[in-house]
Amino acid sequence: MSETMAQMGEEQMWAFELDGYILLPNLLGAAAAAHATPTALAEHAGLLAAIDQLAGGQVPLWYRAAYDGTEGKEQAFHTIQFALDRPPGRLTKEGQWANDLTVDEQRRLGYDTTSRPDRAYVWGLRALWAVDDSCVVVCPASHKANVHPPPSMSRAEELEATERVQLSAGDCLLAVATTLVGAVPGSALQECIFCDNTRFPGGASGHSTKRANSWIDELTPERRALVAGPPRGFGHDGQLLSNEQQLAPSLLSINGRPDAPDREEVWFWDLRGYLVLHNVMDRAWLAQCNAALDSPFAQANRRPVELSNSVVGTYPDYEGCSQTIAPAPGTRCTEERVSQTWAHPSPFSDGFRRMIDNPLVNARLAWMIDPGFVMTTCYTIVSRNGAAGQPLHSGWFYGAGHTYHFRDGQPRTEQVNIGWLLQDVETATGDGGLMLVPGSHKARRPLPRPKQTSCDLPQVKHMQGVAGTVIMYAGTTTHGVRSWRNPHRERRFVNTKAGPNIRRPAPDPGQPSP
């Protein structure tokens, strides 16, 4: 096989930033991989080229000088260079995360999206070489996780937060060092961990390289904890922090109330940007809403959504548009909506108004947004057979208006969309409906394809479910709608939205207007 690495495409760069890993297939032949030494694998030219393309580049030595606009101040740069962090060797852990989840490793080899507004930094990388056919469990987007520690590998698979990546002998999986990965039993993998050797160009950070008989040995345990560790740091009680205490989110770890959020749900939401709740609506409630949509009142209030030529091409050819979102050939069939579903008179709106204060949904909104959230929108989507979908939108396209961040140990977002399935949705029967790009609520790069075809990226997930399921997703999670291709039933989907209670104060009637 070639020792060189082809230039990374935009889709590969986007996928690596989104998911925190990428598969480099067939870097070595099967025979060569089986006989290669660990050092030879770590020094493989193709691997090093991939590392340089994905995580290399130049970084200013002094961040402030790049932004304060001071005239005459020269901005010095250094080139990022990765070096082996430890001797390479066989990955012996099986059925569990291969990652070192200690605080030092998470910070030293992590993924930084905060120190610069214009780029992210990868501080550590893990290369897993398959010396024989192998399988790796990966938790996509976990390199950006804010909730620690993560569930076990088996539990993460139960939560459907993982992917299994099959590797043939000679393949290499390259991941951010903090992306959760683990070997399926029976795999044969060589592990090489690289660190950014130029992160601290003036020397090592702190005192991480402890020399024999150094002055650190003369310190008391308390002073050593503040300088070198481990353990490192003190808690509010003045006691040394354990690794688990350092990893625990500040609010989630101390919230022992009966209504405290489920830690695994918060982890999944922070990781993927969506959450699925099963069996929220019972049969009677579903029947009530579906009967309302069958009524003459609903039929009179269904309005088709305009089909934009800028999205699906020029009618009737739809040139360049994916059939995943296009209407049926030769038609301009679109989804229909019943707008402001809550505002319509009773009895039509009765079933839909129950969605305002559903306790299962609202308990999650309290920690996704804050306890003072408000419901902002409700409309119902009905799609007949052949109806067009919608291209991927939100996420990077919407900019700072749809933000997601983690503050005081809790997630915060400006908008949560709540999708209520009134009919079953199955890909196998031609159903379309909601699709998401998991993890895109934290994406730092735009979609690598035009809006007309981005829906066909392999990272896009079609959200299936039985009637009564609720899908909650952050407003900044990139999402769209697949076209509907089922002649036996309509798509019926209620979309409600919630956000923080941000209102301008009412004017004081006793004060003159400005």
Secondary structure, DSSP 8 states (H G I E B T S, - for coil): --SS-----HHHHHHHHHHSEEEETTSS-HHHHHH--HHHHHT-HHHHHHHHHHH-SEEES-TGGGTS--TT----EEE--EEESS--EE----SSB-S--SHHHHHHS-EE-SS-SS--EE-EEEEEEESSSEEEEE-TTGGG--S-S---HHHHHHTT--EEEEE-TT-EEEEETTS-EEE-TT--EEEEEEEETTSSTTS-STT-S--TT-GGGGS-HHHHHHHT-SS--B-TTSSB--HHHHHS-TTTTT--STT---HHHHHHHHHHSEEEE-S-S-HHHHHHHHHHHHSHHHHHH-EE----HHHH-STTT-TT--TTTS-STT-----EEE-SGGGS-TTTTHHHHTTSS-HHHHHHHHHHT-TT-EEEEEEEEEE-TT---EEEESGGGGGGGS-EEEETTEEEES-EEEEEESS-B-GGGT--EEEE-TTGGG--S--SS-TTTGGGSTT-EE--B-TT-EEEEETTS-EEEE----TT--EEEEEEEEE---------TTS---
